[in-house]
């Protein structure tokens, strides 16, 4: 199906100011959308109140309004610009909520008014209203957590009694999990229900069976007008259910699902996007899996480009926002080219031969009075992403990209802070999700606490814990050497493959970083750079996106996205074997620029 | 579940036990390719050396299904996904009674599997079926090399035996000109029972269990050896004939091609998958060609030219039907959007169709399952029997393991 010629002007809604839960990822998606829509000859009208965005640069839209994002202002812009369509799915929750408000007022999505493209009002309402969503999912045979809705506290208590404590309380139509909480006692139900009712713009909450501790997964799904569906990326949360996805350490692709489980999830995600009715574009579908019984439930779906879409785009090389915008104006997936290979269509599922780890960045030190405990309401102010050939490598790179004084999971000055704490106390501590938990787990493993005991304490999957143990055991092995000159090539390679930086090794042996590097280079162990190629590298890439391994943000974004990893140079290694792992970090502040295009 | 042979597939270690630590040092190993390229790593699996054709698979899940797929007979499988073995192995996910591949190359073998479905670990499984492997390999470099030079013979063995391993790689013929089907096909016919009304005779060129599960939904499936003459098939009075997947070059199987030609004349509906599709193409007078490095993965976009719909498919083949060679005798029904390779054909003057990809998945997406319904529709409109004894017993030497409750079909 070709591009729609019945549309001339398209209104794109931006996401407004940077807030917790809605940051530069929506500038990234909106900028991409504006660019491709203009490239396709559409007149783009953009509205966003945030001037510190790429998308509001004059080059990105034909008409840019820097105005408050309120229905009244949008109504005036619509009256003046007379757009044929409104694209609300690239401006985060703000874009969706504004579009719904305009729809309620009869200004868009009705005969004689601008069309809603990407997702219509019916689809948005089905996905965003938790009760409607649940009913829709049950209707198509998907399992969901048991729950009920309440518009007052008394009903909330009755529902909680019915589904059984603990329960999770979620307000309808909210952003970043605001007003959400887990209640273990009836008193807590009363308290959290009141908070939730106040947080919801329509005074509605969902009281739901708690599935805290289950494994959590997300699928980034695309759909086109011809009903072709693809999964761009699967993401597994290292932190089990109970921590907001934006506050979880996450890994792409999913690591602990068998194909049977994964394909079931894929089928369910497609069924979900079809039932909700997102006709074109990207959606994010979230699942929980009970590790004991295998029961899999669908938790929610975002009928729009989301925070995870930005991660999935950078992780796989599949530009979700860009393609979502083109799908919204009528193209089908097979008509859009894969930018990276330049020869194959976008109608495929990226396959990757590396591991991408995202670690959230918090700023609790700047927010006195906060508890520092993570929960169902997002608190992180940014995130870093790192690419490694293995999970340990990407995790250590991500941890040092946080710019919080850590060089990795261990082997740095900061690790002493945990040494003073007694084991029993730490074992209790890891049951509570906090920014420090990953380091506490490393310390407990170093003290010989078993993976099984830690799994029982924090419910993080044993596979991930064992990967932490691999890092810890390697540190132990390295410690047996008195200095860098004792390491053979094979040992260097093993340490580097587990993500140990020269800084960590210098700390471990109390020598200079230069001494470590010199000894390493003497053994012929150098970083290599690998390309994000969408296809594990079964087709040669034309455009390269590589990100250099770097500790500073300024250095992290390159013309090509690639990431470094270490290997000893093999005698027959191809001179072109540039491959890399990435640490593109975007802590706290907005705006990783979209990777620029290289011809 | 009553078949005692199924327990052979159980691996002794038990579920989710740690099987390695970094202190446990594995023997140094090497993978040498026929052109002399050497990759270093550590040996896993059986402590034997092995040679075979080195191919790669890009699927991100389903290593157990891939390893036990008989179509990999004669090959050393490189997984591009770095972490392999994470969720262990289990009974339900076997695609055959044992492993037929020659070796395994991975970047990082899991030290400890974690899954409620796991009944053992991958390393033990490889030892159990005498398949050696190597971990710690720069699989990206290897994959790029295969991408550029094509599937290439290679050998795995101890690092201190470079000369012998290099010689083994150089002597390995690969899969060209080798009849691999005879090494994987069943020795005796056997039957798996189904719930549907039809009787399907399935040629076993290396059939996967997931295919049998799907066919068994259509009716009783009589699985016959690759060498079965057409007359024997007709004597079984089938409503449909299925041509299975399998390893190697279809040009080396003139016997089955002749049998298929005979069957095409009977009007009995014929459905082929993968190698079965290639044999159908040859039986119709078409040619098959070897692809540079084949299609091995679970993300290939295929367009159904009869509906325009695109499906993401599971693929595993080195050979393909040459598109031009079937002009006039068959219609191209499916095409690979990545490279235009023939993914499906339908005969014009015979009741037969085939697809190159794997609609049964196992592993891979379920997008193409409708093809089994097309087979059903053909059997129905061909006037397939109205009453067949349903629920035939399992016999023969194959512990097929039907039904497996955990694996829903639909």
HADDOCK unambig.tbl for C-alpha pairs under 7 A between the chains (distance, minus, plus):
assign (segid A and resid 228 and name CA) (segid B and resid 309 and name CA) 6.74 0.50 0.50
assign (segid A and resid 228 and name CA) (segid B and resid 310 and name CA) 6.01 0.50 0.50
assign (segid A and resid 255 and name CA) (segid B and resid 86 and name CA) 6.86 0.50 0.50
assign (segid A and resid 256 and name CA) (segid B and resid 86 and name CA) 5.91 0.50 0.50
assign (segid A and resid 256 and name CA) (segid B and resid 87 and name CA) 5.60 0.50 0.50
assign (segid A and resid 256 and name CA) (segid B and resid 114 and name CA) 6.93 0.50 0.50
assign (segid A and resid 256 and name CA) (segid B and resid 115 and name CA) 6.96 0.50 0.50
assign (segid A and resid 257 and name CA) (segid B and resid 87 and name CA) 6.75 0.50 0.50
assign (segid A and resid 258 and name CA) (segid B and resid 61 and name CA) 6.17 0.50 0.50
assign (segid A and resid 258 and name CA) (segid B and resid 62 and name CA) 6.23 0.50 0.50
assign (segid A and resid 258 and name CA) (segid B and resid 87 and name CA) 6.39 0.50 0.50
assign (segid A and resid 259 and name CA) (segid B and resid 61 and name CA) 4.93 0.50 0.50
assign (segid A and resid 259 and name CA) (segid B and resid 62 and name CA) 4.74 0.50 0.50
assign (segid A and resid 259 and name CA) (segid B and resid 363 and name CA) 5.90 0.50 0.50
assign (segid A and resid 263 and name CA) (segid B and resid 364 and name CA) 6.96 0.50 0.50
assign (segid A and resid 263 and name CA) (segid B and resid 365 and name CA) 6.06 0.50 0.50
assign (segid A and resid 291 and name CA) (segid B and resid 116 and name CA) 6.44 0.50 0.50
assign (segid A and resid 292 and name CA) (segid B and resid 116 and name CA) 6.38 0.50 0.50
assign (segid A and resid 344 and name CA) (segid B and resid 338 and name CA) 4.92 0.50 0.50
assign (segid A and resid 345 and name CA) (segid B and resid 337 and name CA) 6.91 0.50 0.50
assign (segid A and resid 345 and name CA) (segid B and resid 338 and name CA) 6.75 0.50 0.50
assign (segid A and resid 347 and name CA) (segid B and resid 301 and name CA) 6.37 0.50 0.50
assign (segid A and resid 348 and name CA) (segid B and resid 299 and name CA) 6.05 0.50 0.50
assign (segid A and resid 348 and name CA) (segid B and resid 300 and name CA) 6.33 0.50 0.50
assign (segid A and resid 348 and name CA) (segid B and resid 301 and name CA) 5.36 0.50 0.50
assign (segid A and resid 348 and name CA) (segid B and resid 312 and name CA) 6.56 0.50 0.50
assign (segid A and resid 349 and name CA) (segid B and resid 299 and name CA) 5.22 0.50 0.50
assign (segid A and resid 351 and name CA) (segid B and resid 58 and name CA) 6.56 0.50 0.50
assign (segid A and resid 351 and name CA) (segid B and resid 59 and name CA) 7.00 0.50 0.50
assign (segid A and resid 351 and name CA) (segid B and resid 60 and name CA) 6.76 0.50 0.50
assign (segid A and resid 352 and name CA) (segid B and resid 81 and name CA) 6.75 0.50 0.50
assign (segid A and resid 353 and name CA) (segid B and resid 80 and name CA) 5.27 0.50 0.50
assign (segid A and resid 353 and name CA) (segid B and resid 81 and name CA) 4.56 0.50 0.50
assign (segid A and resid 353 and name CA) (segid B and resid 82 and name CA) 5.83 0.50 0.50
assign (segid A and resid 354 and name CA) (segid B and resid 81 and name CA) 6.77 0.50 0.50
assign (segid A and resid 354 and name CA) (segid B and resid 82 and name CA) 6.20 0.50 0.50
assign (segid A and resid 389 and name CA) (segid B and resid 82 and name CA) 6.53 0.50 0.50
assign (segid A and resid 390 and name CA) (segid B and resid 82 and name CA) 6.46 0.50 0.50
assign (segid A and resid 390 and name CA) (segid B and resid 83 and name CA) 6.87 0.50 0.50
assign (segid A and resid 462 and name CA) (segid B and resid 114 and name CA) 6.08 0.50 0.50
assign (segid A and resid 463 and name CA) (segid B and resid 86 and name CA) 6.79 0.50 0.50
assign (segid A and resid 463 and name CA) (segid B and resid 112 and name CA) 6.51 0.50 0.50
assign (segid A and resid 463 and name CA) (segid B and resid 113 and name CA) 6.45 0.50 0.50
assign (segid A and resid 463 and name CA) (segid B and resid 114 and name CA) 5.52 0.50 0.50
assign (segid A and resid 466 and name CA) (segid B and resid 112 and name CA) 6.89 0.50 0.50
assign (segid A and resid 470 and name CA) (segid B and resid 22 and name CA) 6.42 0.50 0.50
assign (segid A and resid 473 and name CA) (segid B and resid 22 and name CA) 6.27 0.50 0.50
assign (segid A and resid 474 and name CA) (segid B and resid 22 and name CA) 6.62 0.50 0.50
assign (segid A and resid 536 and name CA) (segid B and resid 58 and name CA) 6.37 0.50 0.50
assign (segid A and resid 536 and name CA) (segid B and resid 80 and name CA) 6.27 0.50 0.50
assign (segid A and resid 537 and name CA) (segid B and resid 143 and name CA) 6.77 0.50 0.50
assign (segid A and resid 537 and name CA) (segid B and resid 144 and name CA) 6.39 0.50 0.50
assign (segid A and resid 538 and name CA) (segid B and resid 147 and name CA) 6.34 0.50 0.50
assign (segid A and resid 572 and name CA) (segid B and resid 37 and name CA) 6.42 0.50 0.50
assign (segid A and resid 577 and name CA) (segid B and resid 141 and name CA) 6.76 0.50 0.50
